[in-house]
Amino acid sequence: MRLLAVWLLNALALLAVAYLMPSVQIQSFGAALVAALVLGLANAVVRPILVLLTLPVTVLTLGLFLLVINGAVFLAVSRLVSGFEVAGWWAAIFAAILYSIVSWFLSALILKD
């Protein structure tokens, strides 16, 4: 049940990012649900592999390259899911940061342990 709640909160966070950033567009709530699911799977599977492969660059930039990885995953998901569009590279990086903040805020506000 908690997994479904987190999935819905992440979809709401995507809708909030689309509302706050004009460079991110989501067609419908269904597209937000699919994008949240694919983004969660990409963050669970693809992101750790990318982090491991780019570890030297991440160490050299003192962890700032992780923002680039987050943006790349966000942009890749926007290319995979129809109805979810991000305007460009920098928009994806800022949208990924905003998505993390909004998702954390919603989870802290609604989900309590």
N, C-alpha and C positions, 0 to 999 in steps of 0.2 A: 504494500500500500504506500509506503514511504517513497518507493521508486517512482510510482505514478505521480505522486505529489511533486517530486523534484522535477520530473519531466514536464509537468504543467507549468511549474514556476519558471523553468528555463524557456519554455515557449512564451510565457508572459514577458520575460526579460528580453527576448528577441523582439517582441512587439514594442516594448518600451524603447529599445535602441532604434528601431525603425521610426518611432515617433520623434525621438530626440535628434536623430541625424538624418537629414534629407538625402544623404548619399546611400542610405540603406533602405531598401524597399521590400516589403513583404505583402504579397497579394491577399492572403486570407489567414484565418486562424489555423486552418488545416495545413497550409504551407509552413506556418510557424511550428506546428507540432512535428512535421516531418523534418524540418531544418534542425530543431532542437534534438531530435533523435539521432540524426546523422552527425551533428556536431558533438553530441555526447559519445558516440561510437568512435569518431575520429580522434577525440581527445583521449579516449581510453586505449586506442590501438596505434594510431599513426603518430601522434604527438610524442610518446616516449621513444619511439624509434628515431624520430627527427632530433630529439634532444640528445640522444646518445651519439648520433652521427655528427652533430655539430658541437660536441662538447668542447673541443679546443677553442672554437670561436666564442662560445658562451663564456668560457673562463677568461679569455682575453678582453671581452667587453664587460666583464664583471656582471654577467647575467642579463644585460640589456638585450642580447640577441634572442632571448626567450620571447620578447615582445614581437620580434619579427616572425618567429615560429608560430606564435598564437595568431598573428595576422595572416600568415600563409594558410593555416588550417581553416580559418574563418573564410578566406577568399576561396579556397578549394571547395568548401561546403556550399558556398553561394553559387559556384559553377555547376555543382552536381544536382542541386535541388531546384526544380523549376518553381517559380513564384517567390524566390528569395534572391535578391540581387544586391551586390555591393559595387559601388561605382569604380573603385580603383584600389591600388595597393595601400596608400596612406589611409584611406577610408576604412579599409579592412583592419589595419592595425589599431586605429582609434576606436572602431566599433568593437573589436575584441576586448579592448581595455574597458570600455563602457559596459559591455555585456558581462564581463566578470564582476564589475562593481555592482551592477543592478541585480545580477543573479545572487551574489553574496548577500546583498541587502534584503532581498525578498526571502531568501532562505533563513536568514537570521530573524526576520520579522515574523514569519509564519511558522516555520518548522522549529520547534523547540524540543530539546532532548529530555 
